[in-house]
Amino acid sequence: MKRGRRVAVLLTVFVLVLAGLAPAVAAKDTTPGLPVMVGLGDSWTYGQEATDPATGGYFALTHEALRSELDCLPAQSANARDGCKQLQAINIARPAQNGLDGVTTQAVIDEQLPVIVPLIADRNGDANPRNDVEVIYLSAGGNDVSGPVIAACLFGTEEQCNAAIPAQLSLVAGNLNTILGELRAAAGPDTPIVVVTYDNPVPFCNLNADPRAAALGQFLLGSLDGVTRGVAAAHGATVATTLGQLGEGDWVGGTDCLHPTDSGHDKVAAIATAAVTG
């Protein structure tokens, strides 16, 4: 088979796979005609290392909170004060699994936007305001910067470190601009889009044995937070920053220098909820 034809066949298969995923996502555990909230991104939004990611991850906990704290009825009435009891949740974030690396911003663009953007556009663009996507949560960018920068700065040369940090932050900025642009276009101007950023786990994991690591982590995640804020502001999105909010007992620790425990997810959920409810 000629190379051009092979590429065309592979692209066709990829599109068909994505097309097959969209109805499944739309139908899974949801009732037509009722409002939903959407989660996408990496293992943080997935809920990794919560005892039960489906109920104890930050996205799941935020969903429960918003059912009582979010007013989403499309009418001005006394019932609007009762919250959003019928709010459903669709979470397509994933951890590293099945031979796939952790989700980067590029993976969100390639894997998740083709699935979730049509769903958001359909719900928010039809004539029924009751079935809208009411809020969107995203965590992405940590996997873009952590591995490459740690490799360059802790195990490489000063030149490699100085090159890696701006390169990876620039990559995240460009990809976040694409992600938030597509989400905003699909959701409309008034739908809250919340980007949840990361706290620094290095003081609580084995990387802390290197005296440079904690300061590097704080600088890197602070810089990532700033980049995220700049891109988010351009698309009317909100940043829920967790930097400095998690502590001892909130991290898995050991060789895991990424993920919160149940108590960490509780704290992230409180910040993520407040980003919408004030």
C-alpha positions as CSV (number, residue, x, y, z in Angstrom):
1,M,0.0,0.0,0.0
2,K,1.4,3.4,-0.9
3,R,2.2,5.7,2.0
4,G,-0.4,8.3,1.1
5,R,-3.1,5.8,0.9
6,R,-2.0,4.2,4.2
7,V,-2.1,7.5,6.0
8,A,-5.6,8.2,4.5
9,V,-6.9,4.8,5.7
10,L,-5.4,5.4,9.2
11,L,-7.0,8.8,9.4
12,T,-10.4,7.4,8.3
13,V,-10.2,4.7,11.0
14,F,-9.3,7.4,13.6
15,V,-12.2,9.6,12.7
16,L,-14.6,6.6,12.8
17,V,-13.4,5.6,16.2
18,L,-13.9,9.1,17.5
19,A,-17.3,9.3,15.9
20,G,-18.2,6.0,17.7
21,L,-17.1,7.4,21.0
22,A,-19.2,10.6,21.0
23,P,-22.6,8.9,21.3
24,A,-21.3,6.6,24.0
25,V,-20.0,9.5,26.1
26,A,-23.3,11.4,25.6
27,A,-25.4,8.4,26.6
28,K,-23.3,7.0,29.5
29,D,-25.0,7.5,32.8
30,T,-26.9,10.6,31.6
31,T,-30.6,11.3,31.1
32,P,-31.5,13.3,27.9
33,G,-32.9,16.8,28.6
34,L,-31.1,17.4,31.9
35,P,-28.1,19.6,32.6
36,V,-24.6,18.3,32.8
37,M,-21.1,19.3,33.8
38,V,-18.1,18.1,31.9
39,G,-14.6,17.2,33.0
40,L,-11.6,16.6,30.7
41,G,-7.8,16.5,31.0
42,D,-5.4,14.4,33.0
43,S,-5.3,12.2,36.1
44,W,-6.2,15.0,38.4
45,T,-9.6,15.5,36.9
46,Y,-9.9,11.7,36.5
47,G,-9.5,11.4,40.3
48,Q,-6.4,9.2,40.4
49,E,-5.3,8.0,43.8
50,A,-8.6,8.8,45.4
51,T,-9.9,5.6,47.1
52,D,-12.6,5.7,44.5
53,P,-11.9,8.1,41.6
54,A,-15.6,8.0,40.5
55,T,-16.8,9.3,43.9
56,G,-13.8,10.7,45.7
57,G,-11.8,12.5,43.0
58,Y,-12.0,16.3,42.9
59,F,-14.3,16.3,39.9
60,A,-16.8,13.9,41.5
61,L,-16.8,15.8,44.8
62,T,-17.3,19.1,42.9
63,H,-20.2,17.6,41.1
64,E,-21.9,16.7,44.4
65,A,-21.3,20.2,45.7
66,L,-22.6,21.9,42.7
67,R,-25.8,19.9,42.7
68,S,-26.8,21.9,45.8
69,E,-24.8,25.1,45.3
70,L,-25.3,25.9,41.6
71,D,-28.4,27.6,40.2
72,C,-28.9,26.3,36.7
73,L,-32.6,26.6,36.0
74,P,-33.2,28.6,32.9
75,A,-36.0,30.7,34.5
76,Q,-36.2,33.2,37.3
77,S,-38.2,31.4,39.9
78,A,-38.1,30.4,43.6
79,N,-37.0,26.9,42.4
80,A,-33.7,28.4,41.2
81,R,-32.7,28.8,44.8
82,D,-32.9,25.0,45.2
83,G,-29.7,24.5,43.2
84,C,-29.2,22.1,40.4
85,K,-30.3,18.8,41.8
86,Q,-30.5,17.1,38.5
87,L,-27.0,18.1,37.4
88,Q,-25.3,15.2,35.7
89,A,-21.6,14.6,35.2
90,I,-19.6,13.5,32.2
91,N,-15.9,13.0,32.9
92,I,-13.6,11.9,30.0
93,A,-10.3,12.7,31.7
94,R,-8.0,9.7,32.1
95,P,-4.8,8.6,33.8
96,A,-1.9,6.9,32.2
97,Q,-3.2,3.5,31.2
98,N,-3.3,0.8,28.6
99,G,0.1,1.7,27.2
100,L,-0.9,5.4,27.0
101,D,1.2,8.0,28.8
102,G,-0.4,10.6,31.1
103,V,-2.5,13.2,29.3
104,T,-0.7,16.2,28.0
105,T,-2.3,19.3,26.5
106,Q,-1.7,17.8,23.1
107,A,-3.5,14.6,24.1
108,V,-6.5,16.7,25.2
109,I,-6.5,18.2,21.7
110,D,-6.1,14.8,19.9
111,E,-8.2,12.5,22.1
112,Q,-10.7,14.5,24.0
113,L,-11.8,17.6,22.1
114,P,-13.1,15.6,19.1
115,V,-15.3,13.7,21.5
116,I,-16.5,16.4,23.9
117,V,-16.8,19.6,21.7
118,P,-19.6,18.2,19.6
119,L,-21.5,17.2,22.7
120,I,-21.1,20.6,24.2
121,A,-22.1,22.4,21.0
122,D,-25.2,20.2,20.5
123,R,-26.5,20.8,24.1
124,N,-25.7,24.5,24.3
125,G,-26.7,25.3,20.7
126,D,-30.2,23.6,20.7
127,A,-33.5,25.2,21.7
128,N,-33.6,23.5,25.1
129,P,-31.7,25.5,27.8
130,R,-32.5,22.9,30.4
131,N,-30.0,20.3,28.9
132,D,-27.0,22.7,28.7
133,V,-23.5,21.9,29.7
134,E,-23.5,24.2,32.8
135,V,-19.8,24.1,33.7
136,I,-16.6,22.7,32.3
137,Y,-13.5,21.6,34.3
138,L,-10.1,21.0,32.9
139,S,-6.7,20.0,34.4
140,A,-3.9,19.8,31.9
141,G,-0.3,21.0,31.5
142,G,1.3,19.2,34.4
143,N,2.5,16.3,32.3
144,D,3.8,18.6,29.7
145,V,6.2,20.3,32.0
146,S,7.0,17.9,34.9
147,G,8.8,15.1,33.1
148,P,10.8,17.1,30.5
149,V,11.8,19.8,33.0
150,I,12.8,17.4,35.8
151,A,14.9,15.4,33.3
152,A,16.6,18.5,32.1
153,C,17.1,20.4,35.3
154,L,17.8,17.6,37.8
155,F,19.6,15.2,35.5
156,G,20.8,17.3,32.6
157,T,22.9,20.4,32.1
158,E,22.2,24.0,33.0
159,E,21.9,24.7,29.3
160,Q,19.3,22.0,28.9
161,C,17.4,23.2,31.9
162,N,17.4,26.8,30.7
163,A,16.0,25.7,27.3
164,A,13.5,23.2,28.6
165,I,11.5,25.5,30.9
166,P,10.5,28.2,28.4
167,A,10.0,25.6,25.7
168,Q,7.5,23.5,27.7
169,L,5.7,26.5,29.0
170,S,5.3,27.9,25.5
171,L,4.0,24.5,24.4
172,V,1.4,24.6,27.1
173,A,0.4,28.1,26.3
174,G,-0.2,27.4,22.6
175,N,-2.1,24.2,23.3
176,L,-4.2,25.7,26.1
177,N,-5.2,28.5,23.7
178,T,-6.5,25.9,21.2
179,I,-8.3,23.9,23.9
180,L,-10.0,26.9,25.6
181,G,-10.8,28.4,22.2
182,E,-12.6,25.3,21.1
183,L,-14.4,24.8,24.4
184,R,-15.5,28.5,24.5
185,A,-16.8,28.4,20.9
186,A,-18.8,25.3,21.6
187,A,-20.1,26.3,25.1
188,G,-21.0,29.9,24.4
189,P,-19.9,33.1,26.2
190,D,-21.6,32.5,29.5
191,T,-20.7,28.9,30.4
192,P,-18.1,28.8,33.2
193,I,-14.9,27.1,32.1
194,V,-12.6,26.3,35.0
195,V,-8.9,25.3,34.7
196,V,-7.7,23.7,37.9
197,T,-3.9,24.1,38.3
198,Y,-1.5,22.2,40.5
199,D,0.1,22.4,43.8
200,N,3.7,21.4,44.4
201,P,4.1,17.7,45.5
202,V,7.9,17.7,45.6
203,P,8.3,18.3,49.3
204,F,6.3,15.2,50.0
205,C,7.8,12.7,47.6
206,N,11.2,11.1,47.0
207,L,12.4,13.9,44.6
208,N,12.8,16.1,47.8
209,A,16.0,14.2,48.4
210,D,17.6,16.5,45.9
211,P,17.9,20.0,47.5
212,R,17.2,21.7,44.2
213,A,13.9,19.9,43.6
214,A,11.4,21.7,45.8
215,A,12.4,25.1,44.7
216,L,12.3,23.9,41.1
217,G,8.8,22.5,41.5
218,Q,7.6,25.7,43.1
219,F,9.1,27.9,40.4
220,L,7.8,25.6,37.6
221,L,4.3,25.3,38.9
222,G,4.1,29.0,39.7
223,S,5.1,29.7,36.2
224,L,2.6,27.2,34.8
225,D,-0.1,28.9,36.9
226,G,0.8,32.2,35.4
227,V,0.8,31.0,31.9
228,T,-2.6,29.3,32.5
229,R,-4.0,32.5,33.9
230,G,-2.9,34.5,30.9
231,V,-4.5,32.1,28.4
232,A,-7.6,31.6,30.4
233,A,-8.2,35.3,30.6
234,A,-8.2,35.6,26.8
235,H,-11.1,33.1,26.7
236,G,-13.1,34.2,29.6
237,A,-12.1,31.1,31.6
238,T,-11.4,31.0,35.4
239,V,-8.3,29.5,37.0
240,A,-8.8,27.6,40.3
241,T,-5.3,27.6,41.7
242,T,-4.3,25.0,44.3
243,L,-0.7,26.2,44.6
244,G,0.2,26.2,48.3
245,Q,-3.1,24.7,49.5
246,L,-2.1,21.0,50.0
247,G,0.1,19.8,52.7
248,E,1.3,16.7,54.7
249,G,-1.1,13.8,54.2
250,D,-2.6,15.3,51.0
251,W,-0.1,13.6,48.7
252,V,0.5,9.9,47.9
253,G,4.3,10.5,48.2
254,G,7.1,8.1,47.8
255,T,7.8,7.5,44.1
256,D,4.4,9.2,43.2
257,C,5.3,12.9,42.8
258,L,2.0,13.8,41.1
259,H,-1.2,12.8,42.8
260,P,-3.3,13.9,45.8
261,T,-4.8,11.5,48.3
262,D,-8.5,11.6,49.4
263,S,-7.8,14.6,51.6
264,G,-6.0,16.3,48.8
265,H,-8.9,15.8,46.4
266,D,-11.2,17.2,49.1
267,K,-9.2,20.4,49.2
268,V,-9.0,20.7,45.4
269,A,-12.8,20.1,45.1
270,A,-13.4,23.0,47.6
271,I,-11.3,25.3,45.5
272,A,-12.9,24.1,42.2
273,T,-16.4,24.6,43.6
274,A,-15.6,28.1,44.9
275,A,-14.4,29.0,41.4
276,V,-18.0,28.7,40.2
277,T,-20.1,29.5,43.2
278,G,-17.9,32.3,44.7
